[in-house]
Each structure stands twice: as structure tokens, then as C-alpha cells.
Amino acid sequence: MRNPLPISDDEREAKAAFHALDLDRDGNEILVGLSREESEWLLCYNRDYAGPPRVRATKEDRAKAKAIREKHNVARLLALGRKTSGIALQ
């Protein structure tokens, strides 16, 4: 792996267990289905706004986070389905 995401080993292990990590064509670690930029943005957003609200995210950032999470989850579930079924989807 050329450029790991800025997450702890425990977080990496948990994400790997949920098939949430991948490598892009340049060898950068990413969240499945996302670009490196989207992956880093979502990780920062989750760190900044998870848990008790210190500062509320803007409406635009909440909408962006929702769209990126949906993109990631759809890609993750499709990849997992391909792995478990052995079906190659085009």
C-alpha cells in the first residue's frame, strides 16, 4: 500500500472486516467506491461531527456526507455480493 488512510490500526481492522477498504489504481488506500479525496473528506467529517455535537455541520456538508456514504455503502455491498456469489458484474 502506497498511501494509507489516516486511521488507527483498530479502525482499519474494523473497516477491513466490513469490506470497506480498497486500493485505487495508484495504490492509495481508499474507502470502497470512493476517490481518495472523498475518502479523506468523509473520514474528517465523521471525526468532526460524530458523537456529541460540539459544532454543527452545515446543511451542505450533511448532504454531501449523506451522498458520499450512500455511494460508499452501495459500492461496498455490490463488491461483497460479487465476492460471496462468485458473479462477475460488469
Summary of the structure (lengths in Angstrom):
residues: 90
radius of gyration: 14.1
end to end distance: 25.8
largest distance: 45.0
contacts: 218
relative contact order: 0.15
helix: 56%
strand: 9%
